């Protein structure tokens, strides 16, 4: 990772929109501040309990779906993630990235095998 990936960007914006600091959010979702900071900076993928994060951020509907899809993408192997992001950017002209469900299922299945 090492760069701002779509999940990290979404999370950073969601925290900012809700007036939450990383330390406040880390306490609420019961994770360490260094871990959360690494996720926000794109150095780590989303945690397994990302549903809890979505609950705490009070995400609903398409925002929640996007958040969970981007979380799955953030846990994908770097090459797979790059391919999916490149495909989405090409097809959407660099607009907001929305990952097709069938690709996310493939990413999750592949990660389950490791």
Residue, then its C-alpha position, 0 to 999 in steps of 0.5 A: x500500500x503506502x499511498x492513499x487508497x480509496x478506503x483510506x480516503x473514504x475513512x479519512x473523509x468520514x472521520x473529518x465529516x463527523x468531527x472525529x479525531x483518529x484517537x477518538x475513533x480508535x477508542x470507540x472501535x476498540x483498536x489502537x491509535x497506531x493501527x488506525x493511523x496506519x489504516x488512514x495513511x494507507x499502510x494497512x488494509x481494513x480490519x476484519x471488524x470493519x462492520x463495527x467501524x461502519x456502525x460507529x460512523x453511522x453509515x447507511x445505504x450506498x455509503x455503507x456499501x461503498x465503505x464495505x466494498x472499499x474495505x474488501x479492496x484494501x485487503x486485496x493483494x497489491x497487484x489485484x487492487x491496482x488492476x481493479x482500481x485502474x479498471x474503475x478509473x478507466x471506465x469512470x474517467x477518474x471519478x469516485x471508484x465503485x468496485x463491482x461486486x463480482x470482483x470483490x467476491x474474487x478478492x475475498x475468496x482469494x484472501x480466504x485461501x491465504 
